[in-house]
Amino acid sequence: MTTIKEARQLAGLTQKAAAELLEIPKRTLENWEEGHRAPKPWVQRLIIKELLEIAARK
């Protein structure tokens, strides 16, 4: 399964840009990517789906 970090990188977004796009705090995204915390599974799936759709449009 693709991680949030991998999907963000495929979309060509920085953490700051992804956080702004997803309307979540940058620190939250950092914590998820670094493995300090994890989003609920359904949240993770939605975020990855959104980021992969952005990557596909490039």
RANORNOR-V194598 format. One record per residue. N is the residue number from 1. SS is DSSP state (H for helix, E for strand, - for the rest). PHI is phi in whole degrees, -180 to 180 (NA if undefined). D_LAST is the distance of its C-alpha to the last C-alpha in Angstrom with 1 decimal. Layout:
{{N	SS	PHI	D_LAST} {N	SS	PHI	D_LAST}}
This chain:
{{1	-	NA	20.9} {2	-	-72	17.8} {3	-	-89	18.9} {4	H	-60	17.7} {5	H	-62	17.3} {6	H	-62	15.3} {7	H	-65	12.9} {8	H	-63	12.7} {9	H	-65	12.2} {10	H	-62	9.4} {11	H	-76	7.6} {12	-	75	8.8} {13	-	-109	11.5} {14	-	-77	15.2} {15	H	-60	17.9} {16	H	-63	18.9} {17	H	-64	15.6} {18	H	-65	15.2} {19	H	-62	18.9} {20	H	-66	18.8} {21	H	-61	15.9} {22	H	-85	17.9} {23	-	59	21.2} {24	-	-129	22.8} {25	-	-62	24.8} {26	H	-58	23.2} {27	H	-63	26.2} {28	H	-62	25.7} {29	H	-61	22.2} {30	H	-59	23.8} {31	H	-61	26.7} {32	H	-65	24.5} {33	H	-67	22.5} {34	H	-85	25.9} {35	-	81	27.6} {36	-	-74	30.2} {37	-	-143	29.5} {38	-	-138	27.5} {39	-	-74	26.3} {40	-	-59	27.8} {41	H	-54	26.3} {42	H	-68	25.1} {43	H	-69	23.4} {44	H	-59	21.7} {45	H	-61	20.4} {46	H	-66	19.1} {47	H	-64	17.3} {48	H	-62	15.7} {49	H	-59	14.7} {50	H	-62	13.2} {51	H	-67	11.2} {52	H	-69	10.1} {53	H	-66	9.1} {54	H	-65	6.9} {55	H	-62	5.4} {56	H	-67	5.5} {57	H	-78	3.8} {58	-	-84	0.0}}
